[in-house]
Amino acid sequence: MSENTQKRIVVVLSTALAAWTATKLAGSFLDEPERRGAGDDLKEALLQGTFSIIFTLAASWVIRNVLSKRWGS
């Protein structure tokens, strides 16, 4: 698998997983007040950013270690 293909897969996979997870967990970590404030926006941004980093690293590891061995370098 080429380096460019690996990069594309990492970006797509990590973005999709991060968005899905952050959306699901935001409901349980964040209360939905009648009026959202800056604090609520900050919490949501930190949550989404954290999951984006985590899933980017996880997707990169999967592509480089698991799929590369399966499909060859």
C-alpha positions as CSV (number, residue, x, y, z in Angstrom):
1,M,0.0,0.0,0.0
2,S,1.5,3.4,-0.9
3,E,2.3,6.0,1.6
4,N,-0.3,8.4,0.2
5,T,-3.0,5.8,0.4
6,Q,-2.1,5.1,4.0
7,K,-2.3,8.8,4.8
8,R,-5.7,9.1,3.2
9,I,-7.1,6.1,5.1
10,V,-5.7,7.4,8.4
11,V,-7.3,10.8,7.9
12,V,-10.7,9.4,6.9
13,L,-10.8,6.7,9.5
14,S,-9.7,8.9,12.4
15,T,-12.0,11.8,11.4
16,A,-15.0,9.5,11.2
17,L,-14.3,7.7,14.5
18,A,-13.5,10.9,16.4
19,A,-16.7,12.7,15.2
20,W,-18.9,9.7,16.0
21,T,-17.4,9.1,19.5
22,A,-17.3,12.8,20.4
23,T,-20.9,13.2,19.4
24,K,-22.0,10.2,21.4
25,L,-20.0,11.1,24.5
26,A,-20.8,14.8,24.4
27,G,-24.4,14.0,25.4
28,S,-23.3,12.2,28.5
29,F,-20.5,14.7,29.6
30,L,-22.2,17.9,28.7
31,D,-25.5,19.2,30.0
32,E,-27.7,20.9,27.5
33,P,-28.7,24.1,29.2
34,E,-31.3,26.4,27.8
35,R,-28.6,28.9,26.8
36,R,-25.2,27.7,25.9
37,G,-22.2,29.6,27.2
38,A,-18.6,29.9,26.4
39,G,-17.8,27.2,28.9
40,D,-20.0,24.7,27.2
41,D,-18.4,25.5,23.8
42,L,-15.0,25.1,25.4
43,K,-15.8,21.7,26.9
44,E,-17.2,20.4,23.6
45,A,-14.2,21.7,21.6
46,L,-11.8,20.0,24.1
47,L,-13.7,16.7,23.9
48,Q,-13.7,16.7,20.1
49,G,-10.1,17.7,19.9
50,T,-9.0,14.9,22.4
51,F,-10.9,12.2,20.5
52,S,-9.5,13.5,17.2
53,I,-6.0,13.1,18.4
54,I,-6.6,9.7,20.0
55,F,-8.3,8.2,16.9
56,T,-5.7,9.7,14.5
57,L,-3.0,7.9,16.5
58,A,-5.0,4.7,16.6
59,A,-5.8,4.7,12.9
60,S,-2.2,5.4,12.1
61,W,-1.1,2.5,14.2
62,V,-3.7,0.2,12.6
63,I,-2.7,1.2,9.1
64,R,1.0,0.9,9.6
65,N,1.1,-2.3,11.7
66,V,-2.0,-4.4,10.9
67,L,-2.9,-3.6,7.3
68,S,0.6,-3.2,6.0
69,K,1.5,-6.7,7.1
70,R,-1.7,-8.0,5.6
71,W,-1.3,-6.3,2.2
72,G,2.4,-6.0,2.1
73,S,4.5,-2.8,1.9
